[in-house]
């Protein structure tokens, strides 16, 4: 056997070894993510099968390649090139962010999921420029010095809460240099699982606290009806009516708690659909017209009849419904509620439109805009002429179960969760939520939602 043939066969053997090693690393990463709960069994199995199929195809192509093929290497077809191609293909098929970090913290490889998750412009930049998390950068620095694999977690609370787990795995190259170590980073978004756990505990805490009063009332009325009021038809009808109201209150409370929990769970994932905010507001007004007529209150629509935004229609409908219902609750009979739409405004116009009641009014940004540079918005305002809200209460209106002095929690007054739901929906849509009120004059709630064409909102890192 000639020397050239032996060299070719040795190259084939090395390529087969590298392919097998890379496949085992990828499958090991998938296994770790499945064990830690970062990926479901179906996602893990699908990704593992795809990686195995690609590796098998490449393995067979190398095995059947003629040993005399390509014996004269050139700068364009040197040995590492055939290995790099399947490596990139395997990385691209992984459904979670994966990055290969070289010396100095330079990003040498990143799959499409990593580009989307971190907003990477190119693979030639530094990790510290895209991921400003000290614990992650410290773990990468230790890995590049040859230390064992590590798993770290980081969280961000602004503009949207998010939780990410990072698996840092050392990889040693065969180039024999002074710095042979690379760091393989696998990122898994833990936000949904964290939110589910907190949602369960919050739901139990809130439900047990808020349901205690109506349950106590029901228990007392049932005991009375079974006792001395058993044969009193007038008292029985009165108590049954009160029990019905308390039951309705519990039903609405549970529905609002579930709605709030669902919104909070998906708050870190921005919507991608398009909605006509003006048409949706008109639909909301139509659905609430019977309630307004029963209270002798008029709801008028003003402004532009078309206002397209990036959002989820059901959640935007819930915003308008909560704000208009809130205005109906605190408006006097014979009064007027105005819903107006501004289809295309910038940050400067937003400041002017959310300060329309005069110098004596109070104003609060319940959910301020995180980044309005270069963006355009559509604005929905709901203006009532009720009693108004004192300045000291404005910043707390979106707290769960918070009620202004003098408000009650009865069958018609609400659960105290409506504005909290609005705040979290607006936050998910990367918009803004403002309130302005003048005591004894009325209140204006304003919601702005980004228009299509503005820079697309990115999931939080």
C-alpha positions as CSV (number, residue, x, y, z in Angstrom):
1,X,0.0,0.0,0.0
2,X,1.4,3.3,-1.1
3,X,2.2,6.2,1.4
4,X,-0.5,8.4,-0.2
5,X,-3.1,5.6,0.2
6,X,-2.3,5.2,3.9
7,X,-2.6,8.9,4.4
8,X,-6.0,8.9,2.7
9,X,-7.2,6.0,4.8
10,X,-6.0,7.7,7.9
11,X,-7.9,10.8,6.9
12,X,-11.1,8.8,6.5
13,X,-10.6,7.2,9.9
14,X,-10.1,10.6,11.5
15,X,-13.2,12.0,9.8
16,X,-15.3,9.0,11.0
17,X,-14.0,9.4,14.5
18,X,-14.8,13.2,14.5
19,X,-18.3,12.6,13.2
20,X,-19.0,10.0,15.9
21,X,-17.6,12.2,18.6
22,X,-19.6,15.2,17.5
23,X,-22.8,13.1,17.3
24,X,-22.2,11.8,20.8
25,X,-21.7,15.3,22.2
26,X,-24.9,16.5,20.6
27,X,-26.9,13.6,21.9
28,X,-25.3,14.1,25.4
29,X,-26.4,17.7,25.3
30,X,-30.0,16.7,24.3
31,X,-30.0,14.1,27.1
32,X,-28.9,16.7,29.7
33,X,-31.7,19.1,28.5
34,X,-34.3,16.3,28.8
35,X,-33.1,15.3,32.3
36,X,-33.2,18.9,33.5
37,X,-36.7,19.5,32.0
38,X,-35.5,22.1,29.5
39,X,-36.8,20.1,26.6
40,X,-39.7,17.7,26.3
41,X,-39.2,14.0,25.5
42,X,-40.7,14.5,22.0
43,X,-38.4,17.4,21.1
44,X,-35.4,15.5,22.5
45,X,-36.2,12.4,20.5
46,X,-36.9,14.3,17.3
47,X,-33.6,16.2,17.5
48,X,-31.6,13.1,18.4
49,X,-33.0,11.2,15.4
50,X,-32.3,14.1,13.0
51,X,-28.7,14.3,14.3
52,X,-28.2,10.6,14.0
53,X,-29.6,10.5,10.4
54,X,-27.3,13.4,9.3
55,X,-24.3,11.7,11.0
56,X,-25.1,8.3,9.4
57,X,-25.3,9.9,6.0
58,X,-22.0,11.6,6.4
59,X,-20.4,8.5,8.0
60,X,-21.5,6.3,5.0
61,X,-20.3,8.9,2.5
62,X,-16.9,9.0,4.1
63,X,-16.7,5.2,4.3
64,X,-17.5,4.7,0.6
65,X,-15.2,7.5,-0.6
66,X,-12.3,6.3,-2.7
67,X,-9.1,6.3,-0.7
68,X,-7.3,8.0,-3.7
69,X,-9.8,10.8,-3.9
70,X,-8.4,14.3,-3.1
71,X,-4.8,13.2,-2.2
72,X,-3.4,16.6,-3.0
73,X,-4.7,19.0,-0.4
74,X,-5.1,22.6,-1.2
75,X,-6.0,25.7,0.9
76,X,-9.6,25.4,-0.2
77,X,-9.9,21.6,0.6
78,X,-7.8,21.0,3.7
79,X,-8.7,18.3,6.2
80,X,-10.9,20.2,8.6
81,X,-13.4,21.4,5.9
82,X,-15.3,18.1,5.6
83,X,-15.8,18.0,9.4
84,X,-17.0,21.6,9.6
85,X,-19.9,21.0,7.2
86,X,-21.8,18.4,9.2
87,X,-21.0,20.2,12.4
88,X,-22.7,23.3,11.1
89,X,-25.7,21.3,9.8
90,X,-26.1,19.5,13.2
91,X,-26.0,22.8,15.1
92,X,-28.6,24.4,12.8
93,X,-31.0,21.6,13.4
94,X,-30.9,21.9,17.2
95,X,-34.1,23.6,18.5
96,X,-32.4,25.5,21.3
97,X,-29.5,28.1,21.3
98,X,-26.0,26.6,21.0
99,X,-22.8,28.6,20.8
100,X,-19.1,27.7,20.5
101,X,-16.9,30.1,22.3
102,X,-13.1,30.4,21.6
103,X,-10.3,32.1,23.4
104,X,-10.9,35.7,24.4
105,X,-14.6,35.0,24.6
106,X,-15.1,35.2,20.8
107,X,-18.2,33.6,19.3
108,X,-16.9,31.0,16.7
109,X,-20.2,29.2,16.0
110,X,-23.8,29.9,16.7
111,X,-26.9,28.2,15.4
112,X,-30.0,30.0,14.2
113,X,-31.8,29.6,17.5
114,X,-28.9,31.4,19.2
115,X,-29.0,34.2,16.7
116,X,-32.7,34.7,17.3
117,X,-32.5,34.3,21.1
118,X,-29.6,36.7,21.6
119,X,-30.1,38.9,18.6
120,X,-26.6,38.2,17.3
121,X,-25.4,40.3,14.3
122,X,-22.5,38.1,13.4
123,X,-20.5,35.2,14.8
124,X,-17.3,37.2,14.9
125,X,-18.3,39.3,17.9
126,X,-17.6,38.8,21.6
127,X,-20.0,37.0,23.9
128,X,-19.8,39.8,26.4
129,X,-21.3,42.2,23.9
130,X,-24.4,40.0,23.4
131,X,-24.9,38.4,26.8
132,X,-24.1,40.8,29.7
133,X,-24.4,38.3,32.5
134,X,-21.4,38.1,34.8
135,X,-22.0,34.5,36.1
136,X,-22.2,33.2,32.5
137,X,-19.0,35.1,31.4
138,X,-17.2,33.8,34.5
139,X,-18.2,30.2,33.7
140,X,-17.0,30.6,30.1
141,X,-13.7,32.1,31.3
142,X,-13.1,29.1,33.7
143,X,-14.0,26.6,30.9
144,X,-11.5,28.2,28.6
145,X,-8.8,27.6,31.2
146,X,-9.6,23.9,31.3
147,X,-12.0,23.7,34.2
148,X,-14.9,21.1,34.3
149,X,-18.4,21.7,32.9
150,X,-20.7,24.1,34.8
151,X,-24.4,25.0,34.8
152,X,-25.4,28.5,35.7
153,X,-28.7,30.4,35.7
154,X,-29.5,34.0,35.3
155,X,-32.7,36.1,35.4
156,X,-33.7,39.5,34.1
157,X,-36.6,41.5,35.6
158,X,-36.8,44.4,33.1
159,X,-38.3,45.1,30.8
160,X,-39.8,41.6,31.0
161,X,-39.0,38.9,33.6
162,X,-37.1,36.0,32.1
163,X,-35.1,33.0,33.5
164,X,-32.4,31.2,31.5
165,X,-30.3,28.1,32.3
166,X,-26.8,27.9,30.6
167,X,-24.9,24.6,30.3
168,X,-21.2,25.4,29.8
169,X,-19.3,22.3,28.4
170,X,-15.5,22.2,27.8
171,X,-14.2,21.0,24.4
172,X,-10.5,20.4,23.7
173,X,-9.1,20.8,20.3
174,X,-6.2,18.8,18.8
175,X,-4.2,21.7,17.4
176,X,-1.7,21.5,20.3
177,X,-1.6,25.2,20.9
178,X,-1.2,27.0,24.2
179,X,-5.0,27.5,24.6
180,X,-6.6,24.3,23.4
181,X,-9.9,24.7,25.2
182,X,-13.3,25.9,23.8
183,X,-16.6,26.4,25.6
184,X,-19.8,24.9,24.2
185,X,-22.8,26.9,25.6
186,X,-26.3,25.4,25.5
187,X,-29.1,27.8,26.6
188,X,-32.5,26.8,27.8
189,X,-35.3,29.2,28.5
190,X,-36.8,28.3,31.9
191,X,-39.2,31.3,32.0
192,X,-42.3,29.3,31.3
193,X,-41.6,26.6,33.9
194,X,-40.7,29.2,36.5
195,X,-43.9,31.1,35.7
196,X,-46.0,27.9,35.9
197,X,-44.6,27.1,39.4
198,X,-45.2,30.7,40.6
199,X,-48.7,30.8,38.9
200,X,-49.7,27.7,41.0
201,X,-48.6,29.2,44.3
202,X,-50.0,32.6,43.5
203,X,-53.3,31.2,42.5
204,X,-53.6,29.2,45.7
205,X,-52.6,32.1,47.8
206,X,-54.9,34.6,46.1
207,X,-57.8,32.2,45.8
208,X,-57.6,31.1,49.5
209,X,-57.4,34.8,50.6
210,X,-60.2,36.3,48.4
211,X,-62.6,33.3,48.6
212,X,-62.6,33.3,52.3
213,X,-65.1,36.1,52.7
214,X,-67.8,34.9,50.2
215,X,-67.4,31.3,51.5
216,X,-68.0,32.5,55.1
217,X,-71.1,34.4,54.0
218,X,-72.5,31.4,52.2
219,X,-71.8,29.2,55.2
220,X,-73.6,31.7,57.5
221,X,-76.6,32.0,55.3
222,X,-76.9,28.2,54.9
223,X,-76.8,27.8,58.6
224,X,-79.5,30.5,59.1
225,X,-81.7,28.9,56.5
226,X,-81.4,25.6,58.2
227,X,-82.3,27.2,61.5
228,X,-84.8,29.8,62.6
229,X,-85.3,31.2,59.0
230,X,-86.4,27.8,57.7
231,X,-90.1,28.7,57.5
232,X,-89.6,32.4,56.8
233,X,-90.2,32.7,53.0
234,X,-89.3,36.4,52.9
235,X,-86.0,35.9,54.6
236,X,-85.3,32.8,52.5
237,X,-85.7,34.8,49.3
238,X,-83.5,37.6,50.6
239,X,-80.7,35.2,51.7
240,X,-80.9,33.2,48.5
241,X,-80.4,36.4,46.4
242,X,-77.4,37.3,48.5
243,X,-76.0,33.8,48.2
244,X,-76.4,34.0,44.4
245,X,-74.5,37.3,44.3
246,X,-71.6,35.8,46.4
247,X,-71.5,32.8,44.1
248,X,-71.2,35.0,41.1
249,X,-68.5,37.0,42.8
250,X,-66.5,33.8,43.4
251,X,-67.0,32.7,39.8
252,X,-65.7,36.0,38.4
253,X,-62.8,36.0,40.9
254,X,-61.7,32.5,39.8
255,X,-62.0,33.4,36.1
256,X,-60.0,36.6,36.6
257,X,-57.3,34.8,38.5
258,X,-57.0,32.1,35.8
259,X,-56.9,34.9,33.1
260,X,-54.2,36.7,34.9
261,X,-52.1,33.6,35.4
262,X,-52.3,32.7,31.7
263,X,-51.2,36.2,30.7
264,X,-48.3,36.2,33.2
265,X,-47.1,32.8,31.9
266,X,-46.7,34.0,28.3
267,X,-45.6,37.6,29.1
268,X,-42.0,37.0,28.0
269,X,-43.1,35.9,24.5
270,X,-44.2,38.8,22.3
271,X,-47.1,38.3,19.9
272,X,-46.5,38.2,16.1
273,X,-50.0,38.7,14.6
274,X,-51.6,41.9,13.2
275,X,-54.8,43.4,14.6
276,X,-57.0,46.4,13.7
277,X,-57.2,48.1,17.1
278,X,-60.0,50.5,15.9
279,X,-62.2,47.7,14.6
280,X,-61.6,45.6,17.7
281,X,-62.5,48.6,19.9
282,X,-65.8,49.1,18.0
283,X,-66.6,45.4,18.5
284,X,-66.0,45.8,22.2
285,X,-68.3,48.8,22.4
286,X,-71.0,46.8,20.6
287,X,-70.7,44.0,23.1
288,X,-71.0,46.3,26.1
289,X,-73.8,48.5,24.7
290,X,-76.6,46.5,26.5
291,X,-74.8,47.0,29.8
292,X,-74.3,50.7,29.1
293,X,-77.9,51.2,28.2
294,X,-79.1,49.5,31.3
295,X,-77.2,52.1,33.3
296,X,-78.2,55.0,31.1
297,X,-74.6,55.7,30.0
298,X,-73.5,56.5,26.4
299,X,-70.3,55.1,24.9
300,X,-69.0,57.1,21.9
301,X,-66.2,56.2,19.5
302,X,-64.0,59.0,18.2
303,X,-60.8,59.1,16.1
304,X,-59.5,57.0,13.2
305,X,-61.4,54.0,12.0
306,X,-58.3,51.9,11.1
307,X,-55.3,51.3,13.3
308,X,-53.2,48.3,12.7
309,X,-50.9,47.0,15.5
310,X,-48.8,43.9,16.3
311,X,-50.7,41.9,18.8
312,X,-53.1,39.1,19.7
313,X,-56.7,40.0,19.1
314,X,-58.3,38.2,22.1
315,X,-55.9,39.8,24.6
316,X,-56.4,43.3,23.0
317,X,-60.1,42.8,23.2
318,X,-59.7,42.0,26.9
319,X,-57.8,45.3,27.4
320,X,-60.6,47.3,25.8
321,X,-63.3,45.3,27.6
322,X,-61.7,45.8,31.1
323,X,-61.1,49.5,30.5
324,X,-64.6,50.2,29.3
325,X,-66.2,48.0,32.0
326,X,-64.1,49.9,34.6
327,X,-65.4,53.2,33.2
328,X,-69.0,52.0,33.3
329,X,-68.7,50.9,37.0
330,X,-67.6,54.4,38.1
331,X,-69.6,56.6,35.8
332,X,-72.9,58.1,36.9
333,X,-76.2,57.5,35.0
334,X,-76.6,60.0,32.2
335,X,-72.9,60.4,31.7
336,X,-70.7,59.8,28.6
337,X,-67.7,57.6,28.0
338,X,-65.4,58.4,25.0
339,X,-63.2,55.8,23.3
340,X,-60.8,57.4,20.8
341,X,-58.1,56.0,18.6
342,X,-54.9,57.6,17.2
343,X,-53.5,55.3,14.6
344,X,-49.9,56.5,14.1
345,X,-48.1,58.5,16.8
346,X,-44.5,58.8,18.1
347,X,-43.2,59.1,21.7
348,X,-43.5,62.9,21.6
349,X,-47.1,62.9,20.6
350,X,-47.7,60.1,23.2
351,X,-46.6,62.5,26.1
352,X,-49.1,65.1,24.9
353,X,-52.0,62.8,24.4
354,X,-51.7,61.1,27.8
355,X,-51.7,64.5,29.5
356,X,-55.0,66.0,28.3
357,X,-56.9,66.9,31.5
358,X,-55.0,70.0,32.4
359,X,-52.3,71.1,34.8
360,X,-54.2,70.1,37.9
361,X,-54.5,66.4,37.0
362,X,-52.4,63.5,38.3
363,X,-50.6,61.2,35.8
364,X,-48.9,57.8,36.2
365,X,-47.2,55.4,33.9
366,X,-48.5,52.0,35.1
367,X,-46.4,50.2,32.4
368,X,-43.9,52.6,30.8
369,X,-42.4,52.0,27.4
370,X,-39.2,50.1,27.7
371,X,-37.7,51.3,24.4
372,X,-39.6,53.7,22.1
373,X,-36.7,54.8,19.9
374,X,-37.7,54.7,16.2
375,X,-41.1,53.1,16.9
376,X,-44.6,54.2,16.0
377,X,-47.7,53.3,18.0
378,X,-51.4,53.2,17.9
379,X,-53.2,54.7,21.0
380,X,-56.5,53.7,22.6
381,X,-57.9,56.1,25.2
382,X,-60.9,55.5,27.4
383,X,-62.2,58.7,29.0
384,X,-65.0,58.7,31.7
385,X,-66.5,61.6,33.5
386,X,-66.8,59.9,36.9
387,X,-65.6,61.0,40.3
388,X,-61.9,60.7,39.4
389,X,-59.1,59.2,41.4
390,X,-56.8,61.0,43.8
391,X,-53.2,61.4,42.8
392,X,-51.9,59.2,45.6
393,X,-53.7,56.1,44.3
394,X,-52.7,56.3,40.7
395,X,-49.4,54.4,40.9
396,X,-51.0,51.4,42.7
397,X,-54.0,50.9,40.5
398,X,-52.6,47.8,38.8
399,X,-51.8,46.0,42.1
400,X,-53.8,42.8,42.6
401,X,-57.0,43.5,44.7
402,X,-56.0,47.1,45.3
403,X,-59.1,49.3,45.7
404,X,-59.3,53.1,46.1
405,X,-60.7,54.2,49.4
406,X,-64.5,54.1,49.3
407,X,-64.7,51.3,46.7
408,X,-66.3,48.1,47.6
409,X,-65.9,44.5,46.5
410,X,-69.5,43.5,45.7
411,X,-71.3,41.6,43.0
412,X,-71.1,44.6,40.6
413,X,-67.9,46.4,41.6
414,X,-65.4,43.8,40.3
415,X,-62.6,41.6,41.6
416,X,-59.8,44.1,41.7
417,X,-57.8,42.2,39.0
418,X,-58.9,44.0,35.8
419,X,-56.2,46.6,35.7
420,X,-53.5,44.0,36.7
421,X,-54.6,41.9,33.7
422,X,-54.4,45.0,31.4
423,X,-50.9,45.8,32.7
424,X,-49.5,42.3,31.9
425,X,-51.1,42.1,28.5
426,X,-49.7,45.5,27.6
427,X,-46.3,44.4,28.9
428,X,-46.4,41.3,26.7
429,X,-47.2,43.5,23.7
430,X,-44.2,45.7,24.5
431,X,-46.5,48.7,24.8
432,X,-47.3,51.4,27.4
433,X,-50.2,51.8,29.9
434,X,-50.9,55.3,31.4
435,X,-53.6,56.8,33.6
436,X,-54.5,60.4,34.1
437,X,-57.2,61.6,36.5
438,X,-58.6,64.9,37.8
439,X,-60.5,64.5,41.0
440,X,-64.3,65.2,40.6
441,X,-63.7,65.5,36.8
442,X,-62.9,62.1,35.4
443,X,-60.2,59.6,34.4
444,X,-58.4,58.7,31.2
445,X,-56.8,55.3,30.7
446,X,-54.4,55.1,27.7
447,X,-52.9,52.1,26.1
448,X,-50.3,52.3,23.2
449,X,-49.4,49.2,21.1
450,X,-46.5,49.1,18.5
451,X,-47.5,49.3,14.9
452,X,-46.2,46.8,12.2
453,X,-43.0,47.8,10.6
454,X,-41.3,49.0,13.9
455,X,-38.3,47.0,15.0
456,X,-39.7,43.6,16.0
457,X,-39.7,42.9,19.8
458,X,-37.1,40.3,20.8
459,X,-37.7,37.7,23.6
460,X,-35.8,38.7,26.7
461,X,-32.3,37.3,27.2
